[in-house]
Amino acid sequence: MKATIIGTGNMGRAIATRLLSGGHEVTLIVHEAGDAEALAAELQETAPAGAKVTAAQPGSPIKDETVILAVWYNHHPEVVRQYGHQLADKILVDISNPLNATYDGLAIPADTSAAEQLVEIAPAGAEVVKAFNTTFGGTLIAGQVAGQPLDVLMASDSAEAKAKLAQLVESSGLRPVDVGPLVRARQLEQVGLLHITSQFVRGTNFGTAVKILF
Ligand SMILES: NC(=O)c1ccc[n+]([C@@H]2O[C@H](COP(=O)([O-])OP(=O)(O)OC[C@H]3O[C@@H](n4cnc5c(N)ncnc54)[C@H](OP(=O)(O)O)[C@@H]3O)[C@@H](O)[C@H]2O)c1
């Protein structure tokens, strides 16, 4: 399968690593011209046969149906402005935790979510899926915590988009968990906040995972 990742920071790198481990084709779109080729080359070196990663310059055409926004939530408007019409009919994966400046609360009102705000600015036809916000970058690179695959909790109003993302996630060694419609992103973002703040309480250094057992 193929996926485009916009943003090449901690999470762009981590999600790319996991998808490549599943033999997928990943395109990384960089923020500043020229800063991803080295990362693409590094990721390609450890990728299994058949997996392929390429770096694309800012503003490049987006060919893949699944587009993962590995940027901070306050950069969503910039990305939508930049790629605008190209995002119509795509599966837009919002991985953000919209934290406030002191990392002890969310920066947006309780009656909405970063994912729902993304729907408001995304072009018609784009299907937003909230996912990956409860998984930490380091654990995605490791691919497991305590010997267990990571859960990727997913919320979206599109069953088809969730099913396609679930296939990509599962074939990358992760465990997709459908938690319902996009309105559940409000709770996912609160869980993301809880998971982050618990690191400081428990000193677990972003090495933990959120799991639903069933
Ligand atoms: N880190 C985690 O463990 C973790 C876990 C769950 C969810 N998240 C969420 O994941 C998102 C990314 O977090 P992160 O830790 O990866 O942050 P990060 O390391 O700061 O990476 C963000 C990346 O986005 C890039 N960017 C900003 N605007 C862009 C644009 N218009 N086009 C392309 N790239 C753009 C930045 O480029 P520049 O550096 O050039 O600005 C940077 O490379 C956040 O929403 C965060 O809440 C993070």
The ligand as an SDF file (V2000), in Angstrom:
LIG
                    3D

 48 52  0  0  0  0  0  0  0  0999 V2000
    5.9190   13.1360   19.3040 N   0  0  0  0  0  0  0  0  0  0  0  0
    5.0160   12.2290   19.6480 C   0  0  0  0  0  0  0  0  0  0  0  0
    5.3370   11.1900   20.2910 O   0  0  0  0  0  0  0  0  0  0  0  0
    3.5720   12.4050   19.2880 C   0  0  0  0  0  0  0  0  0  0  0  0
    2.6420   11.4120   19.6630 C   0  0  0  0  0  0  0  0  0  0  0  0
    1.3210   11.5060   19.2370 C   0  0  0  0  0  0  0  0  0  0  0  0
    0.9200   12.6020   18.4740 C   0  0  0  0  0  0  0  0  0  0  0  0
    1.8290   13.5710   18.1720 N   0  0  0  0  0  0  0  0  0  0  0  0
    1.3700   14.6840   17.3210 C   0  0  0  0  0  0  0  0  0  0  0  0
    2.0790   14.5700   16.0990 O   0  0  0  0  0  0  0  0  0  0  0  0
    2.2420   15.8650   15.5030 C   0  0  0  0  0  0  0  0  0  0  0  0
    3.7140   16.0370   15.1520 C   0  0  0  0  0  0  0  0  0  0  0  0
    4.4650   15.8940   16.3500 O   0  0  0  0  0  0  0  0  0  0  0  0
    6.0420   15.7210   16.2700 P   0  0  0  0  0  0  0  0  0  0  0  0
    6.4700   15.3270   17.6200 O   0  0  0  0  0  0  0  0  0  0  0  0
    6.3850   14.9130   15.0890 O   0  0  0  0  0  0  0  0  0  0  0  0
    6.4760   17.2360   16.0160 O   0  0  0  0  0  0  0  0  0  0  0  0
    7.8060   17.7480   15.3350 P   0  0  0  0  0  0  0  0  0  0  0  0
    8.9290   16.8170   15.6040 O   0  0  0  0  0  0  0  0  0  0  0  0
    7.9290   19.1880   15.7250 O   0  0  0  0  0  0  0  0  0  0  0  0
    7.4690   17.6520   13.7800 O   0  0  0  0  0  0  0  0  0  0  0  0
    6.5300   18.4740   13.1620 C   0  0  0  0  0  0  0  0  0  0  0  0
    6.9780   18.5980   11.7350 C   0  0  0  0  0  0  0  0  0  0  0  0
    5.9730   19.2760   10.9830 O   0  0  0  0  0  0  0  0  0  0  0  0
    6.6700   20.0580   10.0190 C   0  0  0  0  0  0  0  0  0  0  0  0
    5.7660   21.0220    9.3940 N   0  0  0  0  0  0  0  0  0  0  0  0
    5.1730   22.0960    9.9280 C   0  0  0  0  0  0  0  0  0  0  0  0
    4.4090   22.7070    9.0010 N   0  0  0  0  0  0  0  0  0  0  0  0
    4.5360   21.9860    7.8490 C   0  0  0  0  0  0  0  0  0  0  0  0
    4.0460   22.1200    6.5330 C   0  0  0  0  0  0  0  0  0  0  0  0
    3.2310   23.1160    6.1820 N   0  0  0  0  0  0  0  0  0  0  0  0
    4.4040   21.1850    5.6080 N   0  0  0  0  0  0  0  0  0  0  0  0
    5.2260   20.1790    5.9250 C   0  0  0  0  0  0  0  0  0  0  0  0
    5.7390   19.9980    7.1600 N   0  0  0  0  0  0  0  0  0  0  0  0
    5.4030   20.9080    8.1090 C   0  0  0  0  0  0  0  0  0  0  0  0
    7.7960   20.6590   10.8180 C   0  0  0  0  0  0  0  0  0  0  0  0
    8.7730   21.2260    9.9880 O   0  0  0  0  0  0  0  0  0  0  0  0
    9.7050   22.4260   10.5680 P   0  0  0  0  0  0  0  0  0  0  0  0
   10.5270   21.8230   11.6520 O   0  0  0  0  0  0  0  0  0  0  0  0
   10.4530   22.8690    9.3700 O   0  0  0  0  0  0  0  0  0  0  0  0
    8.7530   23.4620   11.0910 O   0  0  0  0  0  0  0  0  0  0  0  0
    8.2750   19.4230   11.5610 C   0  0  0  0  0  0  0  0  0  0  0  0
    9.1660   18.6550   10.7730 O   0  0  0  0  0  0  0  0  0  0  0  0
    1.7170   16.8760   16.5270 C   0  0  0  0  0  0  0  0  0  0  0  0
    0.4250   17.2510   16.1420 O   0  0  0  0  0  0  0  0  0  0  0  0
    1.6760   16.0830   17.8370 C   0  0  0  0  0  0  0  0  0  0  0  0
    0.6670   16.5420   18.6990 O   0  0  0  0  0  0  0  0  0  0  0  0
    3.1310   13.5150   18.5480 C   0  0  0  0  0  0  0  0  0  0  0  0
  1  2  1  0
  2  3  2  0
  2  4  1  0
  4  5  1  0
  4 48  2  0
  5  6  2  0
  6  7  1  0
  7  8  2  0
  8  9  1  0
  8 48  1  0
  9 10  1  0
  9 46  1  0
 10 11  1  0
 11 12  1  0
 11 44  1  0
 12 13  1  0
 13 14  1  0
 14 15  2  0
 14 16  1  0
 14 17  1  0
 17 18  1  0
 18 19  2  0
 18 20  1  0
 18 21  1  0
 21 22  1  0
 22 23  1  0
 23 24  1  0
 23 42  1  0
 24 25  1  0
 25 26  1  0
 25 36  1  0
 26 27  1  0
 26 35  1  0
 27 28  2  0
 28 29  1  0
 29 30  1  0
 29 35  2  0
 30 31  1  0
 30 32  2  0
 32 33  1  0
 33 34  2  0
 34 35  1  0
 36 37  1  0
 36 42  1  0
 37 38  1  0
 38 39  2  0
 38 40  1  0
 38 41  1  0
 42 43  1  0
 44 45  1  0
 44 46  1  0
 46 47  1  0
M  CHG  2   8   1  16  -1
M  END
$$$$
